[in-house]
Structures are given as structure tokens and as C-alpha cells.
Amino acid sequence: MTDDMLRAVAKNGGVVHVNFFSAFDDQKYLDAFLGQSKAQDAAVAQYIARKKAAGQPVTYLDKDRIGREWSAKIPRPPLKSLIDNIDHIAQIAGIDHVGLGSDFDGVSGATPDGMDSAADLPKITQALLDRGYPAGDIHKILGGNTLRVFKEVERVSHEMQAQKVSSNR
């Protein structure tokens, strides 16, 4: 997201959920990812063509496996890249507008080094502590901000339902 987009989310009271896909968080990884994208797309197309020629279905898992194989060819960036992105969003949008949106199930293994599953989330907590984030701000990033937005959405929903009921009388 651009800085202007981050400011707009903050102005609207929303939360930017940081995706752990390394191409979103690390320029060197993005450059390498884009550099091999045509070859990866060709490999996927060739695989699909072989499966279809054999009368076999192609599943998401098939495509995901190929994506993981290609992602494994690119060195994973350090966790620092992800934390730098969280820092940037907090500086531009404000601490009340940062959350985590890992996407562990959709990034084909292309996450920062050492960030392989939800079991690794404490590494983010430690990295934020190491950067001097107070516990209250870390709580916001780890889910407090998202819960705040959900509560507001629920409040507005109830308000809209009440208005609809009263207008139908």
C-alpha cells in the first residue's frame, strides 16, 4: 500500500493487516520473485497441459506445490523485513491501524526466514519488544486493533438493523 492509502485507512478508522508474503515486505525478494514469474507461469501452464492431456484434474494443491517449489529458489528475507513493514505502517497510519494478516495458507511458503506458522508469532512479539514497542501497542498489533474494528462493525450493524425495523413499522 502507498503511504496515502495508509493514511486513508487511518482516517476511516480501519486496520492494515500486514501480509507475511515476502514480496510485499522485502524489495529484494520482490525483484527476484518478479524476475522468475514468467518461467514459473510457464511451468504451471505446462503442468496443467500435461494433466489435462492425461484427463486428470488440476487442483489448487497442485498449483500450490509448484509455487512452493519456485519460491524455494529465492532466499527468504530476514524477519526484520516484516518488522520494518509493521514499523512503517505504524509510523504512517498510527499504531491504532496496524494488525497482522499472515496469509500462511496462501503465500506458498514465501514468508520471512523463521516465520513458518502461527507457532512463530512470538518472534514478532519479541522483535517488537526489542524495538521498544510498549506492551499495549503490541497488544493492539496482535489483535486489539482488529477487535476494536469488529466491535464497531457490530455496533453499526445493530444500529442499522434497528433503523430498518423502525422504518418498516
N, C-alpha and C positions, 0 to 999 in steps of 0.2 A: 504494500500500500504506500501511496505517496504521503508526505507529511501533511498535505492539505486534506487528504482522506482521513488521516488520523485525527486531525483537528475537528473535522466534521462529525466523526463518531463521538468524540468527546462532547461536542456541542449538543448532540442529540441524546447524550446520557448513556450511550451504548458501551460495549466492551469489544476490544480487538483481541481475538483469541489467536495466540501465536501458534502457527502450524510448525511442526518439527521437521518438515521436509527441507533437507539441507539446501536445495536450490532456492528456497525462499529466504534463507538465513545466512548464506555464505556465497559471496560473489565468485570466488574461485571454483566452488562446486558448480554453481550455475553455469559458468562458462564451459566447464568440462561436460556437463550434462547436455547443454545445447550443442556442443561440438560433436557428440556422438548420437544425437537424436535421429538423424536421417538413417544411419546404419541400424539403430535399434528398431525404428519403424519398419525398415526393410526386413529385418529378421522376424518381426512379429507377422508381417504380411506373408512372408514365405512359410512360416509355421502354419498360419491359418489356411493357406492354399493347400499345403500338404494334408492337413487334417480333413479339409472339405473334399479333396480328391479321393481320400480314403473313405469318405462317407461318415466321418467321425465328427462329433460336435466339438466346438471350441468353447471352453469355459473361461470364466473370469480368472480362475486359479491358474489356468494355462498361461494366460497373458501376464498375470502377476509374477509367475515363476520366471518368465523371460525378462520382465522388468527388473526383478531382483538380480538376475544374472548380470544384466548390463550395469545396474547401479553398483554392483560389487567391483566393477572395473575402475571406479572412481574412488580415490581416497576420501574417506569420511572426514569432514571437518571436525575440529575440536568442539566440545560442549560450549566453549567460550563464544562461538559464533551465535548460538541460540541465546545465550545470556546477553550478549551485546544487542540482539534484536529486542529482547524484552526491555532492556535498558533504554533503547532508543524510543520505543513506544511510550514508556513511562515518562520520558523527558518531553516528548512532543504532545501526547494526548493527556498525560497525567496518570498518576498511579491508580486512580479510580476507574481507569478504562483499559486495563491490561488483564488478560486471562490466558489460560493455556488451552490449546486446541490440538493436541498431539497428532492426531490422524495416524496413529500406529497401524491401523488396519488398511491404510490406503496409500502409503508412501513407498511401498516396495523395498523396505529396508534402508532407505536413503536418509537416515536420521544421523544426527551428530554422533561421533565416536562415544561409545559408552551409554547411549540413550536408546536402548533396545526394547523396552517395555515399561509398563506402569511401575514395575519394581524399581526402575531407575529414577523416578520422580524425586526422591530425596536428594539426588545430586543437584537438582535445580534449587531446591531449598538451601542446600549448603552453599552453592555458588552465590545465591542472592545474599545470604548472611555474610559471606566473605567480602562482598562488595559494599557492605554496610547498610543493607536494607533492614529497617526495623521489622520486628515480628508482625506487627499489624499490617504493614504493607505487603509482606509476603503472604499473609492470610488472604488479603484481597486478590493477589495474583493467582493464588492456588485455588480459588473458587468463590471467595467472598464477593467479588465484583459480579460474577455470573449470577449468584444467588440474589443479589440486590436487583439486578435487571429482571430476573424471573419473578420476583415479588412484585415489581412494578407492573410487569405484563399481566400478572394475575389480578392486581388491583384494577387496572384499566379494563380488563375483561369483565370483571364483576360489575364495574360501573356501566359499561356498555350494555350488559345484559339487563341491568336494572332499568336503563333508559328505554330499551326495546320493550320490556314488559309494560312500563308505564305509558308508552306511546301506543300500545295495542289495546288499551282499555277504552 
